[in-house]
Amino acid sequence: MTQSCLSKYKLSKRSLDRLSGCHPDLVRVVKRAIQIVGVDFTVSETVRAEERQHELYYGTPKRTWTLESKHLIQDDGYSHAADLVPIENGECAWDKCPLVAEAMFQAAEEEGVKIRWGGDWNQNGSSKDEVQRGSYDGPHFELI
């Protein structure tokens, strides 16, 4: 994807509101990514309360692998994570998560921000091992 390839998508008011409380570096990356991505996406979650994190961790089925999520407010007063859900024809398009990831990494590089994607936790360039372990989290992005 080239820098000159501009998307027809923009963040909704709801997505912008959900970015409130998220670290400004990650907000910049998300705002840039929507301009270059080839598929629409919505911001589904950023700041997460400890109670919600506990529900996700201890609930059935278990929906997170940690109580130390970067969705929680960090020492600097911001959440360092955002979940971005691809949307196609008004529906969640989970198979498009890699397209959002591509745009997020391009935007992060342009903005000078380091991120990690939940579709490739160990950053080895493949999601296969995350899928095999059951730790694939395609919508998740966080600062590193």
ChimeraX commands (.cxc) that place a marker at each C-alpha (Angstrom):
marker #1 position 0.00,0.00,0.00 radius 0.5
marker #1 position 1.50,3.34,-0.97 radius 0.5
marker #1 position 1.29,6.58,0.93 radius 0.5
marker #1 position -0.59,8.18,-1.96 radius 0.5
marker #1 position -3.35,5.55,-1.74 radius 0.5
marker #1 position -6.02,7.39,0.24 radius 0.5
marker #1 position -8.96,5.55,1.72 radius 0.5
marker #1 position -12.56,6.60,1.32 radius 0.5
marker #1 position -13.15,5.76,4.99 radius 0.5
marker #1 position -13.15,7.98,8.05 radius 0.5
marker #1 position -13.58,7.41,11.75 radius 0.5
marker #1 position -17.13,7.78,13.05 radius 0.5
marker #1 position -17.96,10.01,16.01 radius 0.5
marker #1 position -18.40,6.85,18.10 radius 0.5
marker #1 position -14.91,5.63,17.15 radius 0.5
marker #1 position -13.41,9.06,17.87 radius 0.5
marker #1 position -15.18,9.13,21.26 radius 0.5
marker #1 position -13.79,5.68,22.05 radius 0.5
marker #1 position -10.26,6.94,21.39 radius 0.5
marker #1 position -10.66,9.36,24.28 radius 0.5
marker #1 position -8.29,8.22,27.02 radius 0.5
marker #1 position -6.06,6.38,24.57 radius 0.5
marker #1 position -2.41,7.46,24.32 radius 0.5
marker #1 position -2.03,10.32,21.79 radius 0.5
marker #1 position 0.62,8.40,19.82 radius 0.5
marker #1 position -1.78,5.50,19.24 radius 0.5
marker #1 position -4.61,7.91,18.42 radius 0.5
marker #1 position -2.44,9.50,15.71 radius 0.5
marker #1 position -1.66,6.09,14.25 radius 0.5
marker #1 position -5.34,5.02,14.20 radius 0.5
marker #1 position -6.38,8.32,12.59 radius 0.5
marker #1 position -3.70,7.92,9.92 radius 0.5
marker #1 position -4.50,4.24,9.33 radius 0.5
marker #1 position -8.16,4.95,8.46 radius 0.5
marker #1 position -6.88,7.29,5.72 radius 0.5
marker #1 position -4.82,4.58,4.02 radius 0.5
marker #1 position -6.63,1.31,4.76 radius 0.5
marker #1 position -8.45,-0.64,2.06 radius 0.5
marker #1 position -11.35,-1.63,4.33 radius 0.5
marker #1 position -13.47,0.29,6.81 radius 0.5
marker #1 position -12.99,-0.31,10.53 radius 0.5
marker #1 position -14.51,0.78,13.82 radius 0.5
marker #1 position -12.81,1.36,17.16 radius 0.5
marker #1 position -14.49,-1.18,19.41 radius 0.5
marker #1 position -12.52,-0.68,22.63 radius 0.5
marker #1 position -9.64,1.30,24.06 radius 0.5
marker #1 position -9.79,2.16,27.78 radius 0.5
marker #1 position -10.85,-0.81,29.87 radius 0.5
marker #1 position -11.78,-0.81,33.56 radius 0.5
marker #1 position -10.11,-3.38,35.82 radius 0.5
marker #1 position -13.55,-4.92,36.48 radius 0.5
marker #1 position -14.04,-5.55,32.75 radius 0.5
marker #1 position -10.53,-6.99,32.46 radius 0.5
marker #1 position -11.34,-9.42,35.29 radius 0.5
marker #1 position -14.61,-10.44,33.56 radius 0.5
marker #1 position -12.74,-11.14,30.34 radius 0.5
marker #1 position -10.00,-13.07,32.13 radius 0.5
marker #1 position -12.11,-15.13,34.53 radius 0.5
marker #1 position -15.23,-15.46,32.36 radius 0.5
marker #1 position -16.32,-18.45,30.33 radius 0.5
marker #1 position -15.13,-18.56,27.69 radius 0.5
marker #1 position -11.93,-16.82,28.70 radius 0.5
marker #1 position -11.49,-13.82,26.40 radius 0.5
marker #1 position -8.07,-12.55,27.46 radius 0.5
marker #1 position -4.82,-14.12,28.58 radius 0.5
marker #1 position -3.70,-11.44,31.01 radius 0.5
marker #1 position -4.82,-9.22,33.86 radius 0.5
marker #1 position -2.10,-6.74,32.82 radius 0.5
marker #1 position -3.75,-5.56,29.60 radius 0.5
marker #1 position -2.55,-2.40,27.92 radius 0.5
marker #1 position -6.24,-1.49,27.66 radius 0.5
marker #1 position -6.01,-0.59,31.35 radius 0.5
marker #1 position -4.89,2.93,32.25 radius 0.5
marker #1 position -1.09,2.88,32.35 radius 0.5
marker #1 position 1.28,4.91,34.55 radius 0.5
marker #1 position 1.11,7.89,32.18 radius 0.5
marker #1 position -2.69,8.10,32.54 radius 0.5
marker #1 position -3.57,6.62,29.14 radius 0.5
marker #1 position -4.66,3.29,27.71 radius 0.5
marker #1 position -1.99,1.93,25.34 radius 0.5
marker #1 position -4.28,-0.38,23.33 radius 0.5
marker #1 position -7.05,-0.16,20.76 radius 0.5
marker #1 position -9.25,-2.85,19.23 radius 0.5
marker #1 position -10.12,-2.10,15.60 radius 0.5
marker #1 position -12.82,-4.22,13.98 radius 0.5
marker #1 position -12.92,-4.35,10.16 radius 0.5
marker #1 position -16.37,-3.69,8.69 radius 0.5
marker #1 position -17.60,-4.80,5.28 radius 0.5
marker #1 position -21.21,-4.41,4.10 radius 0.5
marker #1 position -22.19,-3.38,7.63 radius 0.5
marker #1 position -20.86,-6.61,9.18 radius 0.5
marker #1 position -17.72,-7.53,11.11 radius 0.5
marker #1 position -15.18,-8.79,8.57 radius 0.5
marker #1 position -12.72,-10.69,10.78 radius 0.5
marker #1 position -10.80,-11.97,7.76 radius 0.5
marker #1 position -9.84,-8.35,6.95 radius 0.5
marker #1 position -7.87,-7.88,10.21 radius 0.5
marker #1 position -4.56,-8.31,8.32 radius 0.5
marker #1 position -5.51,-5.37,6.03 radius 0.5
marker #1 position -6.09,-3.16,9.07 radius 0.5
marker #1 position -2.78,-4.38,10.50 radius 0.5
marker #1 position -0.97,-3.47,7.29 radius 0.5
marker #1 position -2.39,0.06,7.43 radius 0.5
marker #1 position -1.64,0.37,11.15 radius 0.5
marker #1 position 2.01,-0.62,10.65 radius 0.5
marker #1 position 2.39,1.79,7.74 radius 0.5
marker #1 position 0.79,4.58,9.80 radius 0.5
marker #1 position 2.96,3.73,12.82 radius 0.5
marker #1 position 6.09,3.91,10.69 radius 0.5
marker #1 position 5.03,7.27,9.24 radius 0.5
marker #1 position 4.30,8.59,12.75 radius 0.5
marker #1 position 7.46,7.17,14.33 radius 0.5
marker #1 position 5.49,5.00,16.76 radius 0.5
marker #1 position 6.23,1.37,17.67 radius 0.5
marker #1 position 3.21,-0.95,17.87 radius 0.5
marker #1 position 2.45,-4.64,18.26 radius 0.5
marker #1 position -0.47,-6.47,16.65 radius 0.5
marker #1 position -2.46,-9.16,18.44 radius 0.5
marker #1 position -2.40,-11.17,15.23 radius 0.5
marker #1 position 1.38,-11.57,15.58 radius 0.5
marker #1 position 2.26,-11.23,19.28 radius 0.5
marker #1 position 5.82,-12.52,18.89 radius 0.5
marker #1 position 6.35,-10.35,15.79 radius 0.5
marker #1 position 7.70,-13.21,13.69 radius 0.5
marker #1 position 5.73,-12.15,10.59 radius 0.5
marker #1 position 3.14,-14.93,10.84 radius 0.5
marker #1 position -0.19,-15.41,12.58 radius 0.5
marker #1 position -0.07,-19.21,12.28 radius 0.5
marker #1 position 1.51,-19.76,15.68 radius 0.5
marker #1 position -0.98,-17.39,17.36 radius 0.5
marker #1 position -3.87,-19.27,15.77 radius 0.5
marker #1 position -2.39,-22.62,16.87 radius 0.5
marker #1 position -1.94,-21.38,20.46 radius 0.5
marker #1 position -5.41,-19.82,20.50 radius 0.5
marker #1 position -3.94,-16.38,21.21 radius 0.5
marker #1 position -4.79,-14.72,17.87 radius 0.5
marker #1 position -6.38,-11.31,18.57 radius 0.5
marker #1 position -6.73,-9.75,15.11 radius 0.5
marker #1 position -8.43,-6.50,16.16 radius 0.5
marker #1 position -5.87,-5.66,18.90 radius 0.5
marker #1 position -3.08,-3.09,18.58 radius 0.5
marker #1 position -0.87,-1.74,21.36 radius 0.5
marker #1 position 2.09,0.53,21.92 radius 0.5
marker #1 position 5.44,-1.09,22.66 radius 0.5
marker link #1:1,2 radius 0.2
marker link #1:2,3 radius 0.2
marker link #1:3,4 radius 0.2
marker link #1:4,5 radius 0.2
marker link #1:5,6 radius 0.2
marker link #1:6,7 radius 0.2
marker link #1:7,8 radius 0.2
marker link #1:8,9 radius 0.2
marker link #1:9,10 radius 0.2
marker link #1:10,11 radius 0.2
marker link #1:11,12 radius 0.2
marker link #1:12,13 radius 0.2
marker link #1:13,14 radius 0.2
marker link #1:14,15 radius 0.2
marker link #1:15,16 radius 0.2
marker link #1:16,17 radius 0.2
marker link #1:17,18 radius 0.2
marker link #1:18,19 radius 0.2
marker link #1:19,20 radius 0.2
marker link #1:20,21 radius 0.2
marker link #1:21,22 radius 0.2
marker link #1:22,23 radius 0.2
marker link #1:23,24 radius 0.2
marker link #1:24,25 radius 0.2
marker link #1:25,26 radius 0.2
marker link #1:26,27 radius 0.2
marker link #1:27,28 radius 0.2
marker link #1:28,29 radius 0.2
marker link #1:29,30 radius 0.2
marker link #1:30,31 radius 0.2
marker link #1:31,32 radius 0.2
marker link #1:32,33 radius 0.2
marker link #1:33,34 radius 0.2
marker link #1:34,35 radius 0.2
marker link #1:35,36 radius 0.2
marker link #1:36,37 radius 0.2
marker link #1:37,38 radius 0.2
marker link #1:38,39 radius 0.2
marker link #1:39,40 radius 0.2
marker link #1:40,41 radius 0.2
marker link #1:41,42 radius 0.2
marker link #1:42,43 radius 0.2
marker link #1:43,44 radius 0.2
marker link #1:44,45 radius 0.2
marker link #1:45,46 radius 0.2
marker link #1:46,47 radius 0.2
marker link #1:47,48 radius 0.2
marker link #1:48,49 radius 0.2
marker link #1:49,50 radius 0.2
marker link #1:50,51 radius 0.2
marker link #1:51,52 radius 0.2
marker link #1:52,53 radius 0.2
marker link #1:53,54 radius 0.2
marker link #1:54,55 radius 0.2
marker link #1:55,56 radius 0.2
marker link #1:56,57 radius 0.2
marker link #1:57,58 radius 0.2
marker link #1:58,59 radius 0.2
marker link #1:59,60 radius 0.2
marker link #1:60,61 radius 0.2
marker link #1:61,62 radius 0.2
marker link #1:62,63 radius 0.2
marker link #1:63,64 radius 0.2
marker link #1:64,65 radius 0.2
marker link #1:65,66 radius 0.2
marker link #1:66,67 radius 0.2
marker link #1:67,68 radius 0.2
marker link #1:68,69 radius 0.2
marker link #1:69,70 radius 0.2
marker link #1:70,71 radius 0.2
marker link #1:71,72 radius 0.2
marker link #1:72,73 radius 0.2
marker link #1:73,74 radius 0.2
marker link #1:74,75 radius 0.2
marker link #1:75,76 radius 0.2
marker link #1:76,77 radius 0.2
marker link #1:77,78 radius 0.2
marker link #1:78,79 radius 0.2
marker link #1:79,80 radius 0.2
marker link #1:80,81 radius 0.2
marker link #1:81,82 radius 0.2
marker link #1:82,83 radius 0.2
marker link #1:83,84 radius 0.2
marker link #1:84,85 radius 0.2
marker link #1:85,86 radius 0.2
marker link #1:86,87 radius 0.2
marker link #1:87,88 radius 0.2
marker link #1:88,89 radius 0.2
marker link #1:89,90 radius 0.2
marker link #1:90,91 radius 0.2
marker link #1:91,92 radius 0.2
marker link #1:92,93 radius 0.2
marker link #1:93,94 radius 0.2
marker link #1:94,95 radius 0.2
marker link #1:95,96 radius 0.2
marker link #1:96,97 radius 0.2
marker link #1:97,98 radius 0.2
marker link #1:98,99 radius 0.2
marker link #1:99,100 radius 0.2
marker link #1:100,101 radius 0.2
marker link #1:101,102 radius 0.2
marker link #1:102,103 radius 0.2
marker link #1:103,104 radius 0.2
marker link #1:104,105 radius 0.2
marker link #1:105,106 radius 0.2
marker link #1:106,107 radius 0.2
marker link #1:107,108 radius 0.2
marker link #1:108,109 radius 0.2
marker link #1:109,110 radius 0.2
marker link #1:110,111 radius 0.2
marker link #1:111,112 radius 0.2
marker link #1:112,113 radius 0.2
marker link #1:113,114 radius 0.2
marker link #1:114,115 radius 0.2
marker link #1:115,116 radius 0.2
marker link #1:116,117 radius 0.2
marker link #1:117,118 radius 0.2
marker link #1:118,119 radius 0.2
marker link #1:119,120 radius 0.2
marker link #1:120,121 radius 0.2
marker link #1:121,122 radius 0.2
marker link #1:122,123 radius 0.2
marker link #1:123,124 radius 0.2
marker link #1:124,125 radius 0.2
marker link #1:125,126 radius 0.2
marker link #1:126,127 radius 0.2
marker link #1:127,128 radius 0.2
marker link #1:128,129 radius 0.2
marker link #1:129,130 radius 0.2
marker link #1:130,131 radius 0.2
marker link #1:131,132 radius 0.2
marker link #1:132,133 radius 0.2
marker link #1:133,134 radius 0.2
marker link #1:134,135 radius 0.2
marker link #1:135,136 radius 0.2
marker link #1:136,137 radius 0.2
marker link #1:137,138 radius 0.2
marker link #1:138,139 radius 0.2
marker link #1:139,140 radius 0.2
marker link #1:140,141 radius 0.2
marker link #1:141,142 radius 0.2
marker link #1:142,143 radius 0.2
marker link #1:143,144 radius 0.2
view
